């Protein structure tokens, strides 16, 4: 029984320590990490935001037609944590040869790094994807997409770009489906971002405005 969480024994909290490790990477001058799974690095936008790109080691002979997965985290989480700890996408990228981008929601990070909140959840700050007024997050996603298309021009398969969101990121994925539709993404996954049957109360974009249906 893990009583240390109740006693706030952070020193022996393995997940919290891993979260702090990923936060420290984001504070370095050179914000990158290499492992047997490839190279992971941070890209800053022009709006004091960033995203994290992971590329599996690419052979000297450039690999053609690499799919791209864009992953959006849940409320108060962080891109670096999702990249290196929370998910297994970078491991799978090696096996199936695809690029991954981990988006970072808007908001403010805690200066001293992640903590456990009163419910025991890991939180990195007040970090979120805007559901009701998504314009800034759409501009952010446009920047991300353009960056990947330009950097991986010879490798990226534009017909296999996928979007996945978890929790708050999943709720935002419904806006992505309406705003971009099938004109940009081959498929979209909403993981744990349901709206309980009260779509209008979540103030998401309206389904009637969807451009091209997504799978």
C-alpha positions as CSV (number, residue, x, y, z in Angstrom):
1,X,0.0,0.0,0.0
2,X,1.6,3.3,-1.1
3,X,1.1,5.3,2.0
4,X,4.0,7.7,1.0
5,X,1.6,9.7,-1.1
6,X,-0.6,10.5,1.9
7,X,2.5,11.4,4.0
8,X,3.9,13.6,1.1
9,X,7.1,11.5,1.0
10,X,8.0,13.0,-2.4
11,X,11.6,11.7,-2.3
12,X,10.3,8.1,-2.8
13,X,7.6,9.1,-5.3
14,X,9.0,7.5,-8.4
15,X,6.5,9.1,-10.8
16,X,7.0,12.5,-9.3
17,X,10.7,12.2,-9.6
18,X,10.4,11.2,-13.2
19,X,8.1,14.1,-13.8
20,X,10.7,16.5,-12.3
21,X,13.4,14.9,-14.5
22,X,11.5,15.7,-17.6
23,X,10.8,19.2,-16.3
24,X,14.5,19.7,-15.8
25,X,15.1,18.8,-19.5
26,X,12.8,21.6,-20.5
27,X,14.8,24.1,-18.4
28,X,18.1,23.4,-20.0
29,X,19.7,25.6,-22.6
30,X,19.8,22.7,-25.0
31,X,16.3,21.2,-24.6
32,X,16.8,17.7,-26.1
33,X,17.2,14.1,-25.1
34,X,18.6,11.1,-27.0
35,X,18.0,7.4,-26.3
36,X,17.9,4.1,-28.1
37,X,14.6,5.2,-29.5
38,X,15.8,8.2,-31.2
39,X,16.2,12.0,-30.7
40,X,13.6,14.1,-28.8
41,X,13.9,17.9,-28.9
42,X,11.9,21.1,-28.1
43,X,10.8,23.6,-30.7
44,X,9.8,27.0,-29.4
45,X,7.1,29.0,-31.2
46,X,6.9,32.7,-31.6
47,X,4.2,33.0,-28.9
48,X,6.2,31.8,-25.9
49,X,5.0,28.3,-26.3
50,X,6.7,25.1,-27.5
51,X,6.1,21.6,-28.6
52,X,8.3,18.4,-28.4
53,X,9.3,16.5,-31.5
54,X,10.5,12.9,-31.5
55,X,12.2,11.3,-34.5
56,X,13.3,7.7,-34.5
57,X,16.9,7.4,-35.7
58,X,16.7,8.0,-39.5
59,X,19.1,6.0,-41.6
60,X,21.6,7.7,-43.9
61,X,19.4,6.8,-46.8
62,X,16.4,8.9,-46.0
63,X,13.2,7.0,-45.1
64,X,10.3,7.9,-47.3
65,X,6.6,8.2,-46.4
66,X,6.9,8.5,-42.6
67,X,3.5,9.1,-40.9
68,X,3.1,11.7,-38.2
69,X,1.2,11.5,-34.9
70,X,0.4,14.6,-33.0
71,X,-0.4,14.0,-29.3
72,X,-2.1,16.5,-26.9
73,X,-1.9,16.0,-23.2
74,X,-4.5,16.3,-20.5
75,X,-5.2,19.1,-18.1
76,X,-2.2,20.5,-16.3
77,X,0.2,18.0,-17.8
78,X,3.3,18.5,-19.9
79,X,4.6,17.6,-23.4
80,X,8.0,16.4,-22.1
81,X,6.4,14.2,-19.5
82,X,4.1,12.6,-22.0
83,X,7.0,12.1,-24.4
84,X,9.4,10.4,-22.1
85,X,7.3,8.9,-19.3
86,X,3.5,8.9,-19.7
87,X,3.2,7.3,-23.1
88,X,5.0,4.7,-25.1
89,X,4.8,6.6,-28.4
90,X,8.6,7.1,-28.8
91,X,9.1,3.3,-28.4
92,X,6.4,2.6,-30.9
93,X,7.8,5.1,-33.3
94,X,10.9,3.0,-33.8
95,X,8.9,-0.2,-34.4
96,X,6.5,1.4,-36.9
97,X,8.7,4.1,-38.3
98,X,6.7,7.3,-37.6
99,X,7.3,10.8,-36.3
100,X,5.7,12.1,-33.1
101,X,4.9,15.6,-31.9
102,X,3.8,16.2,-28.3
103,X,1.9,19.5,-28.1
104,X,2.1,21.8,-25.0
105,X,-1.0,23.5,-23.8
106,X,-1.2,27.2,-23.0
107,X,-0.9,28.5,-19.5
108,X,1.8,28.8,-16.8
109,X,4.2,26.2,-15.4
110,X,5.0,26.0,-11.7
111,X,8.5,27.6,-11.3
112,X,9.7,24.8,-9.1
113,X,8.4,22.0,-11.3
114,X,5.6,19.5,-11.0
115,X,3.9,18.6,-7.7
116,X,1.2,16.3,-6.4
117,X,-2.2,18.1,-6.0
118,X,-4.6,17.4,-3.2
119,X,-6.0,14.4,-5.1
120,X,-2.6,12.8,-5.8
121,X,-2.5,13.8,-9.4
122,X,0.7,15.1,-11.0
123,X,0.4,18.7,-12.1
124,X,2.9,20.9,-13.9
125,X,1.0,24.2,-13.6
126,X,-2.1,25.8,-14.9
127,X,-1.9,24.2,-18.4
128,X,-4.8,23.6,-20.8
129,X,-6.2,23.5,-24.3
130,X,-8.9,26.2,-24.8
131,X,-12.2,24.6,-25.7
132,X,-14.6,27.6,-25.9
133,X,-12.3,30.0,-27.7
134,X,-9.8,27.8,-29.6
135,X,-8.4,30.3,-32.1
136,X,-5.0,30.6,-30.4
137,X,-4.6,26.9,-30.1
138,X,-5.6,26.5,-33.8
139,X,-2.8,29.0,-34.7
140,X,-0.4,27.0,-32.6
141,X,-1.4,23.8,-34.3
142,X,-0.9,25.5,-37.7
143,X,2.6,26.5,-36.7
144,X,3.3,23.0,-35.6
145,X,2.0,21.5,-38.8
146,X,4.0,23.9,-41.0
147,X,7.2,23.3,-39.0
148,X,6.9,19.5,-39.5
149,X,6.0,19.8,-43.2
150,X,9.1,22.1,-43.8
151,X,11.6,20.2,-41.7
152,X,10.6,16.7,-42.9
153,X,9.7,17.7,-46.4
154,X,11.4,14.6,-48.0
155,X,10.1,12.1,-45.4
156,X,6.7,13.1,-44.1
157,X,3.7,11.4,-45.7
158,X,1.1,14.2,-45.9
159,X,-1.7,11.6,-46.3
160,X,-0.9,10.0,-43.0
161,X,-1.0,12.7,-40.4
162,X,-2.9,11.6,-37.2
163,X,-4.2,13.5,-34.2
164,X,-4.7,12.1,-30.7
165,X,-5.8,13.9,-27.6
166,X,-6.1,12.7,-24.0
167,X,-8.6,14.1,-21.5
168,X,-8.6,17.9,-22.0
169,X,-6.5,17.3,-25.1
170,X,-9.2,14.8,-26.3
171,X,-11.9,17.3,-25.7
172,X,-10.0,19.7,-27.8
173,X,-9.7,17.0,-30.5
174,X,-13.4,17.5,-31.1
175,X,-12.7,21.1,-32.1
176,X,-9.8,19.9,-34.3
177,X,-12.2,17.5,-36.1
178,X,-14.6,20.3,-36.9
179,X,-12.0,22.9,-37.8
180,X,-9.7,20.8,-39.9
181,X,-11.7,17.8,-40.8
182,X,-10.3,15.3,-43.3
183,X,-8.6,18.0,-45.2
184,X,-5.6,17.7,-42.9
185,X,-5.8,14.6,-40.8
186,X,-6.1,11.0,-41.9
187,X,-7.8,10.0,-38.6
188,X,-8.3,11.3,-35.1
189,X,-8.6,9.7,-31.7
190,X,-10.4,11.2,-28.7
191,X,-9.2,9.3,-25.6
192,X,-11.1,10.0,-22.4
193,X,-12.5,13.3,-23.6
194,X,-16.2,12.6,-23.7
195,X,-18.8,15.3,-23.2
196,X,-21.4,13.3,-21.4
197,X,-24.1,13.8,-24.1
198,X,-24.3,17.5,-23.4
199,X,-22.3,18.7,-26.4
200,X,-23.5,22.3,-26.3
201,X,-22.7,22.8,-22.6
202,X,-19.0,22.1,-23.4
203,X,-19.1,25.1,-25.8
204,X,-17.2,23.2,-28.5
205,X,-17.4,24.0,-32.2
206,X,-20.6,22.8,-33.7
207,X,-20.7,19.5,-35.7
208,X,-22.7,21.1,-38.4
209,X,-19.6,23.2,-39.3
210,X,-17.3,20.3,-40.0
211,X,-15.5,20.6,-43.3
212,X,-14.7,17.0,-44.2
213,X,-15.7,14.1,-42.0
214,X,-12.8,12.2,-40.3
215,X,-12.6,8.5,-39.7
